[in-house]
Amino acid sequence: MGWAASSVLTPADDPLEAADYTYVKVQSGAVGSTTKLNTVAKWTPVPAGSNRAVGVVTEAPLEPGAEVGPGEVLYRVDQRPVVIGQGDVPAFRAIGLDAEGADVAQLQSMLAVLGHYGGAMDGIAGARTVEAIRAWQKALDVEQTGVVDVSDVIYVPDLPTRVSLDDEVITRGNLVTGGEPVVRALSTAPEFRVPVTEAQAATMPTGTRVKITSPSGDLWTAAAGKQVVDSQSGSIDISLDPLDGGSICGDGCSQIPVNGEALLDSVIVTAEEVSGLVVPSAALVTGADGHVAVIARSGDRLAVKVIASARGMSVIEGVDEGMDVRVPGREPTQ
């Protein structure tokens, strides 16, 4: 008598039914993702003016990075003030009665801003211009000669502006001989950048928010901008842009040292925080039709809409707060 063998073929178990699982409650919450990196802030000074005074620096009151306007004192040589003015023509001669030229017109403009001159900006130093010079000299507490010496004013193209002085030259007690490039104008704000790896760069597309802690503890917010790759080292820098068209540091830019770089703690918002009903992302299942669902304790599939996901959690719509949903991974709860 022979043995007969038969096989009974049955469908495979539903993976959702066969897998170990537990239950979690749908709860209100928020999901988001951040990364901590360093931001580098740096001023970019450019040469703006040269000293023409000869003598000993007796005072250098200007703070690095200070914003200055027409007629402000930069430093003093042999107790005589050297001020800043706006103009495209560098001081190259003394200006007194009957002097004519573009340098005279920019002097007249400065004297008018300071409230000493009310005549035409005609570039001709007549009696009214000389009178205004004397009034200005009186305000500065210097001899009222009616003549502006070549060393009295350093002209820069734009004012107001932030400036720094070469402290190796303009330091109390130093001897200056004229011709030293001592005034450096700063950009309207420091440049901000984030050095990153290639993997980090992939998480920071243009517009990614960056929260920067200033040296004094203020919070500055910026947006990721252009990514620049160094062709030799392969390093990547992401420039940061202001959110509102102003400057990243606003009124606090003076916190950034004029010389060197400042390293600032920063938080990169790689996924913006979204609030709503939250479940573990592992609770989400996708059907053959591409629709996303969760499995209730009853075993029913409930279609949901995923609003946001980050760090293993998801904000969803389509279920009620407090209900239990199935999560694979451990023995079922009773």
C-alpha positions, 0 to 999 in steps of 0.5 A: 500500500502506497503513501499518498501525500498532499499539500494544502496551500493557504494564503500568507498571513497579513503582515499587519496581523502577523507582526508583533505590535503595541498600541499608542494613543493619538495625542496633541503635540508638535513635530519638528527637527533642528540641528545645532551648528556654528555660524561664523560672523565677520565684518569686511573692512575696506580702505576708506581714507588716509591720515594727513596729519603730522605729529603725535596721536593724543586721543583716539576715542572712536570705538571699532565699528562705530557709526559716524556721520559728517563732522564727527571726530575720528582722533586727535593729533597734537590735540587737533581733531581730525574729522570725517566728511562725505565726498569723493575728492580726498583732501589735498590742499588747505581751503580758505578764501577764494579757493574753488573746486569740488573739494570746496563744495563738499566742505560747504556741504559738511558745514551746512549739515553741521548748521554753520553754512547756509549759502550755495554749494557752488564750490567757491569759498567766499566770505560766507564760507570762511565765516562758516569755517570759523564757526565750525572751528570755534565749535571744535575749540581750535584756532579760528583761522578761517582756513581748513588745513589738509589734515583736518578732514578725511573724506569718505564716499558715503556717510553715515557708515561704520568705520574702524581705525588701524589701531597699530597706527592710530594709538595714543602716543604714536607718531604719525607722519602723514599718508598712512591709510588709517580709516577702514569703512565697514559694510552695513552689516557683518557677513554670516555663513555656516560651514557644513559637510555635504550631508548637512548641506543637503538638509539646508536648502535655500530658505531654511531658518537659522536661529543664531545666539548673539555674543550677548545672548540675543536671538537673531534669525536668518535664512540659508542662502547660497552654498559655496564649495571650495574647489580645493578643500571641498568644504562648503559654506552656506551664506545667511540672508536676513529675513526682512531685507534689513540686516541679520543683527539689526541694532546689535551688529556692534556685538560682532568684533571688527577684527577677526571672526565671531563663532556663534551657536546656532540652531538650524530648523531642518523641519519647521514645527507643526502642531496637531494630532501626533502618532509615531510614523511607524503607525502609518501604513500605505495600502496598494492604492497609495492611501495612508492609514492607521490601524485601530484597536478594532482592526479597522483601517482608518484613512488619514492625511499626513501633515508633517513628519520629523524624527519618527513622529507624524502630525495627521488628520482623520482620527480622533484624539485619544483613540488607540492605533497599532504600532509594530515592534513589540508584543501587543498590549492587553 
